[in-house]
Amino acid sequence: MGRDTLSVVDNRTGSSYELPIEHGCIRATDLGKIKVDDQDVGLRSYDPASGNTAACKSRITYIDGDAGVLRYRGYDIEELAERSSYLEVAYLIVKGELPTASHFAMWRHNIKMHTLVHENVKRFVEGFRYDAHPMGLLVGTVGALSTFYPEAKNIHDEESRRMQTRRLVGKIPTIAAMAYRHSRGLPFVLPDNELSYSGNFLSMLFKMTELKYRPDPVLEHALDLLFILHADHEQNCSSTAARVVGSSLADPYSVVAAAAAALSGPRHGGANEDVVRMLREIGSVDEIPALIKEVKSGERRLMGFGHRVYKNYDPRARIIKQLAYQVFEVTGKNPIIDVALELERIALEDDYFHSRRLYPNVDFYSGIIYEAMGFPLEMFPVLFAIARTSGWVAQWAEMLQDEEQRIVRPRQIYLGAAERRYVPLDQRPEVGPLEFELRGPL
Ligand code: ACO
């Protein structure tokens, strides 16, 4: 028996097997060797929602969920938050190392070369209804970019990958800002490449008739910091979507659109919208016990709490909580912060949350800051998507260069009907009530 092996005895046959253990994992395909007889397809593992399955080897982001540690390419999130900028972190995530001064200058230049979008994209955005959720608009528009750059399908060409990466990182704030301006009936604002990545985004959002928009430095820094904190988070739902869609060798715009669609759900990037809705609904600290009661009875979830990986305080939530007060110095205090703080205090003392190791996640405080900065709720997941684009493209490129990766194609346990014969329509007995649909809005 080797030290780094798992010995398995199959009680059905009495056979024993030695499965190698590497990086704390056995290979699920090794289970396939465990068979009752030659006709058997072999043992498979069942892991709905991939709770205990590593789907890839990655060098991008490290999380220790028990200790509350997050690192991009080996650098602690706290240090990056304090000392870096989003564009530098995006470089680090995409390319693997922090840039030298000249490489960083070139990266910034290259991203800025791509902040404009084709005029047809503008017309495309205008086709959405005025009340279209900006996340739906973003998903649709990013997906549509693949039709503007057909060469993007050359995914094995490194230069093409670099070009689409710059385009995506460069254009996503422009499309996000267009989504916001469209919902407000405001004219689109051209990018201002003299400003920083976050400053330019604020300009494209909030510039009115002034000749030059000058972002408030505190808000510009706060947004940049929020982008750093959201840039990557290893194999989360949306990055997994990026890898799965990318595994079919789809182009990177389709990949990022799919990832953004995954992000939009309330269990993922849509949670920050729901946190603010929940805090507004609570309204005052007196109402918190009633909410906690509903949560504990399983009627609803405490939004912004809990995480599949963190079983400790999410380090990003800690940084964001401190940032909130810097932002309030400029914007005035968002009164729902008091409700949030008290809710956190009560929840962390409660055995329900304690025993399940439910702590505030990144989204518990981010929405409060976004709201104070003047963003409507619907824009919150869009802000998340801007930041996460660098993570998605890095995960996608890593997947493409990993020789072990193939098209993702999980197995299933079939529990449906056994083989049966087709019965002609007029011979089938009636079952259940009929579903009649009245014509709704077109
Ligand atoms: N409020 C109340 N109870 C919760 C919460 C919550 N927010 N989260 C988990 N639980 C409970 C579950 O009811 C379950 O209890 P049980 O064992 O008695 O059935 C237990 O904790 C485990 O929950 P799971 O759903 O199995 O945990 P999972 O890892 O699948 O879910 C998730 C993680 C989706 C983040 C979950 O905690 C949740 O829904 N949180 C609220 C939404 C949210 O904030 N999402 C943002 C995540 S961070 C991000 O995407 C950037």
Boltz pocket constraint, residues with backbone or C-beta under 6 A from the ligand:
constraints:
  - pocket:
      binder: B
      contacts: [[A, 266], [A, 267], [A, 268], [A, 269], [A, 271], [A, 295], [A, 300], [A, 301], [A, 302], [A, 303], [A, 304], [A, 305], [A, 306], [A, 307], [A, 308], [A, 309], [A, 356], [A, 358], [A, 361], [A, 362], [A, 363]]
      max_distance: 6.0
